[in-house]
Every structure is written in structure tokens, then in C-alpha cells.
């Protein structure tokens, strides 16, 4: 890209940010996370439009001011009964008119699963193109998917850019990272987020959308959007493993190894995807992973525990049973399938993620699961726990080539 073009795009991005109306926000997908943001932004007296395709669900939300499908039961457990569940703010309403959502809101939170995002973007693209004003898409999505053309593994923001590449003159993209749980956001418990993207846009989101009450919610800026998204997606796989490992008689020491060694794999993959090492050291990295792998509030942690508890020898059958016990969709199981294909393509050494794929996708003896986790942790081919100065330089210069191979040249 020439200097003149770069200056134009930078100036245009600043113009988009300056023209955005922060008083009106839309949320696409009233699942657990979307509903929790509706509670938070509603308490801040913003006008919140929730999109859901089912008109009956929209009517129920508008009538009762609670979500009839997601989150409400957990809120009842936390607050002491259904009659104590907080109601959505008076300026929160639901609609099944997607055109209305796009046309009347400059900030749109995409609270959908990664596998539903491509279809949603196909609907949004012509609407954003027709829209007179500008739009900012905010993604709290935690997942990775293979690009349809290149088969490379990409993050939500990369997928959005790929779909809306010819609308960059009127559309900005930012992402939101953890650590946070939807119940805590909904109830106004203290939560701290990470916002990543172009600095001007990210600061508007931080200062004018999220941080009205810093006792409830604070936010930091991180320039590394790809790294933040990669960490947010990959830690869900670690939570699947950790939940399963906690159901085994492995002692109290091995969880530390699972946490630390999975960090090595996350940093390497994040760098390969286009992010940096620093994201893992941030709260969107280790902070988010810590709460996700250690709390029953985590859908992905519960997925691992339930998977071992309900394991029949058939992973597809077991997966369906587990999902039937969880409100919402854990992103880890789908992410690990996409990651494993990428590992095979790149011939990349990743013992814990490969172990997770085998356990959750290949049938076998339940008793063998324990040995598989031990082998992934205790028989790592790497001997050093640090990255030397030469490797750090090579990672920076040629990340697509400088990583540990699964099968060496002479194997």
C-alpha cells in the first residue's frame, strides 16, 4: 500500500470514529453474552436494540424484560429466585428486523458463535453498504475458523475484514477480550475488559460505551487485535482439557503444568496467526485463561468435566449429551477441530492441543484418557522453558517458518 493510500485510510478511519453515535447500540444475538451486555449498557441509560430472528422471543423480551431462553436461570440461582432476577433497562428492546438494527445503530455487538459469523456477515454486507452513515462492528467472539479461500486459520476480526474488505471506507472493526463471565456483567460485578483495534475507535468504545461506571466495568486498550482474539479462542481448548483433567486422579500439581505448557502453544500459534507474544502476558491472555480454566462459571471448563463424566466411547454421542447440560455454546470443541487441521497443515508441534483433539473427537477407551494427558504434559519434546534471543529474532522475522515441527525432516 502506498504512503498516500495509507494516509487516506488513516484519515478516513478517524472520520468514521468521529461520526459514530455512542448513544445507540445494537446487539445481534441475545445469547448469554449478548444478554449480559444488554443489562450493562441498559444500566448506563443507553438505547439498546437486540436482534433475534425469532419474533416470539423478541415479544417475550419486550413484555417481561428478561431473556426467556438464556442466562435467566443462572441469574435466578445467583440472586436467590426468579422474582429477584434483574429486569433489562427501560431503553432495551428486541426486534427481528435486521435492516432496522443496521440502519439505526452505529455500534453493533456481534454476539454470535464463530460458525454462525460468516452467514451473518453475508446478510450484513449489503445493509452496511446501503446505510447512509458509518458503522463500527464490535466482536467479543471467541473462536477460530479456516478461511474458505486460503484454508488458513483466521480470527473473527480477520473474517470480518475478509467479508467486508470493500466497505472499509465506512466500517470499523474492534474486538473485546476477557477476562469476564456473562453473569458477572449482567449483575454489575466488577469486570475488566480488553478492547483492541484502531486506537481512536477503541478509545471511543472504552470511554463512551463501556466505562460509565468503573466500579462495574473497566477496560484497557491493546493494539494487538489478532493476539487478543487468538488468546481468547485458544484458552477455551485449555479449559476443556483442564475440566477433564480435574475429573481424573492426577494430583494437585499437574494443573500448573497444563496451564504453563498450554501457554507455550498459545504464544506460538498466536504469532503464526499474525499476533504477537505480548498478548498472552496481558489480562486478555493469562487473565482470561486463568478464570476460564478454574471456574465452574466457564462453559468450556464444564464441558470438559461433563465430557469425562458422560463419556460413552463415542465422542459425537457424548458431545450431544454434554451440550444438553450447558446453557449456551462452548467454543472450545469447534475451535480445537479447526486448530488441529491447521496444525496438520503446518506440521506444527502442539502436544496439548493435539491431545485435546484426540480425546474430544476420536473414540476410545475412557481409561486411556488419563495416560494421554500425562503423555502430553510429561513427554514434551522441548527441553528448554525459555525462548533464546536468536529464536525471538527469527520469530519476529519469519514466524511462518520458525516454529517447532511435529515431525522432523529425518523422521
N, C-alpha and C positions, 0 to 999 in steps of 0.2 A: 504494500500500500504506500503511495507517495505521500510526501510530507503535507502537501496541500489537502489531500483527501483525509489524512489523519486529523488535521486541524478542523476541517469541516465537520467530521463525525463528532469530535470532542465538543465543538460549539453547539452542534445540534442536540447532543445528549444533555448539555447544560440547559438549553432552551426547553427541552421536554420536561426536565425536572422542575424548572421554574413554573411551567404551565399546569402542573398537576394539582388537582383539588384534593386536599387531605381530609376534607370533612365528610366525604362519602366513600365508603369502602365496600367491595363485594367479596363474597366468599363462595367459591364454587366447590361443592362437596361438603354437606353437613354431616360428615362422619364425626369421630371423636375429636380430632384436632380442629376441624372447621368449626364445630360447635363451641369448643373451648375458646377459640379466638372471637367468636360472636359474643360470648359472655364478656370477655375482657374489653373489647372495643365498645360494646354496648354500655359498660360501666363508665367508659370515658365520654359518653354522650355523643358518640358518632352515629350517623345514619348507616346502618349495616344491612345490605341486601344479600340474602343467602339464596344460592341457586341449587335446586334439586329437581330432577326430571319428573318425579312423582308428584302430581298435583295434590293428592290426598295427604301426603306427608307435609307439603307446604301449608295446606289448610290447618293441619294439626298444630304445626309450629306457630302459625299466626293466631290460632284460637287459644292455645294453652301456654304459649311462650316457653315451652320446653321441647326437647327433641324426643319424639316418640320411639325412635329406633336406637340411637347411640348415646352413650355416656350417662344418661339419666339414672339408670340403675346403680351405677358406681357412685354417682353423686349422692344418691339416697343412702347408700351404705356409709359414705363418709360423713354425711350430715345428720344421720340418725332417723331417717324415714322419708318417704316420698313427699310428705307435706312440708318438709324442710328444704327440699331441693330449690335452689335459687331460680328465679324466672329470668328469661332473657330480657334485655332492656327494652323500653317502650319504642325506641327507634330501630329495633331489629325486626325485619320482616323477611318472609320467604316467598320465592316465586319460581315457577318452572319456565319462565320466559328468558332464555339465554340472551336474546337480542337486547332485551331491556337491561340486563346485567352489564353488558359490554358498553352500550351507548351511554348509560347514566353514571358510570363509575370509572374513575381514573386509576384507582388502585384495586387490583384483583388478586386475592389469595387463591392459589391453585391447591386446594386441599384434597387431592385425589391420589390414588396409588400410581406407582410408576407405570404399570402395564396399561392403565387407562389414559395416561397422559397423551400418547400420540393421537388417539381418536379425538380427544377433547381439543387438541390444537388444530386439527383439521376443521372442526366447527368454528373455532375462534378466529382463524386466519382471515376469512372474508369479512367477518364482522368488524375486526380491528381495522381492516383496510378501508371499509366504508365509513368508519367513525370519523367525525369531524375533528375531534380532539385527539390528544395523546393518551397513552396507556402505560402503566407500569405493572408487570406481572411479578408477583412475589411467590416464590416456591419454598415451602417448608418440606417438600417431598424428600423422602429418604430411600433412594433406590438407584440402581444402575441398570442399563439396558444396552443391548447390542444395536449399533446403528444399522439401518436397513441396507445402506449402500456399501459402507466400508467394512461392516461387521466388527468395527472397533467398539470397545466398551465406552459408553458416554454417560455423563451425569444429567440430571434434569435440566439444568440451565443450558447445557450444550444441545440437548434435544430441542429445547425451545428455540434456541438460536438457529438450529438447522431447519426447523419448520417455518420460522418467521424471518428468514435471512433477508428477504426483500422488503421487510417492514421496519428495519432498524431505525429509519428516519422518524418513526412515530411510536416506537415501542421500546421501553426499557425493561431489563430483567434483573432481579435481585433474588437472593436466597436467604433463608433463615435457618440457622443451626441451633443445636441444643447447648446445654442440657436442659430439657424440660419434659414434664409429663402433662398430658391434656387436663387431667383432673386438677392439678395444681393451678394451671392457668385459669380454668373455669371458676375455681373457688377463690382466686385472688391471693394465693400463697406466693411467697417471694420466689421469683423466677428470673434468671438472667439468660438472655439470648445472644446469639451472634448474627449480625447482618452483614452479608457480603455482596459485593457488586461494585459498580462505579461509585466513587466516594460521595459525590454530590447526591445521587439518588439514595444511596444507603443512609446518608445522614438525615435526609428528609423522612425516611421511614422510621429511623430511630427517634428523631426529635419530635416529629409531628404526628406519628401514628401510634407508636408503642410506649413512649416514656412519659405518659401523662401522670402516672403515679409510680415513682421509682421504688416505693415500698413493695409494690406488687411486681413490677417488671422493669428490669434494666436491660440495656443492650450495648454490646461492644461492636466496633467495626473491624472487619477482617478483609484485606484486599484479595485474599486467595479463595475465590469462589469455588473453583474446582476442588481444591484441597478440603474445604469445609464440607462440600457435598459428598466427596469420596469418604471422608471420615464418618459422616452421618449415615451413609449406606452400609459401609463395611462393618461398623461396630454392631450392627444388628445380627450379622453372622456370628460374631463373637458371643453375643448374648444367647443365641441358640445353643452354641456349644457349652457355654457356662451353665445354662439352665439344665442341660442334660447331664453335665459333669457333676452338678450338685446333687443329682439323684443317685450317684454312684458312691461307693465306699472308697474314695480316693484320698481321704485325709484333708487337712486344713491348709496344706502348703501349696498344692498344685494349682489352685486358682490364681495365685500370684504369677506363676509361670504362664498360664493361659493368657492372662492379661498382658504381660510383658512381651511374650513372643508374638502374640497376635498384633501388637503394636508395630513390630518389625515388618510384618507382612502388609499392614495398612500403609505405613510410610512408603514402602517400595511401590505398591500399587498406585497410591496417590500420585507419586512422582511420575509414574509411567502414564497416567491418565492426563497429565498436564498440570497437576498441582505441585505444591512444594512440601518440603519436610515440615515446615514450621506449623502447618495447620494441625498436625497431630498433637503438638505441645500446647495448643490453645484449649479454651474451655469447650469449643466445638469438637475437639478431638478427645483428649483424655477425660475431660469433664463429662462429656456426653456418654462416653463409653463406660465410665465408672458407674453412673446411675443406671445405665441400661443393662449392665451385666450383673447388677447386685440387688435389684428391687423387683418384687412381685408386681409392681405397678407397670413394669415393662412387658408389653405383649410378646416381644421376642424372647425374653427370659422365660416367661410362662410357656411359650411354645416348646422350648427345649425340655422343660420339666414334664409337660404333658406328653410330649412325643415318647419319652422313655417309659412313662407310666402306662401309656396306651399302646405301646408298640406290639404289633401282631406279626412282624416279619415281612409285612407288605407295606412299604413306605407310602404308597398312594392312599391305601385304605387308612393307614394311621394318620396321615396328614388331614384327611377329611374329618376324622374323629376329633383331632386336636382343634381344628378351625371351628368346629361346632361348639367348643367350650370357650372361645375367645370372642369378645366384642371388638370388632374391627379387624383389620388385615395386617398381620405381621409381615413386614417387608423382607425379613431375612431369608426365608425359604426360596422366594423367587430370585432374590439378589444372588444367592450362592450358586444357583444354576447358571445365571449369566456370567458370573465371575469364573466359574470352573471352565466354561467354554473358552473364555479369554485366556486363562492360564494354559490350557492345552495349546491354543493357537500360538502363544508367545513362548511356550516351553519354559514357563516361569516356575520356580521352586516356591511353593507355598504350602507347607505341610498341614497347618491347621485348617486353612480354607479347603484344601483337598479332602481332608478328613471329614469336615462338615458336609461336603457334597456327598461323599460316600455313605455316610450314616443316614442322611435325610432323603437320599434318592435311590439307593440300591438296597435291595432286600438282603436279609442275612440273619444270622443268629444274634439274639439280644445280648447274649453273654460276651460276644466279640466286641461290642461297643466299647467296653472298658479298656480293652487292650489297644484298640485303635486310638483312643485319646492319649493313652500313655505313650504310645509309639510316636504320635505327632509332637508331643511335648518333649520327650526324653531322648529321642533319637534324631534330633535335628542335625543335618549335615554341616551346618555352620558352627564354627568353633569360637569365633570372637563375638563379643557383645557390643562392639563399637564399630563405627564406620570410619576408616582411616582417611587422612587428608587427600590421598590420591583418589580414593573411591568417591569422596564427596565432590571432587572436581569433575570426575567422569560422569557422575550422576547429573551434575549441572549441565555438562556439555552434550552428552549423548544418553539421555535417560531411556531412550527406546532400545538401547543395546547393552547398557551397563546394569545388569541385574543378575541375580543367581539363577542359573539354569536348572531345571528339574533333572534333565538327562544331559550329562556332559558329552562333549564331542566324541570321546572314545568309548562311551558306554554302549 
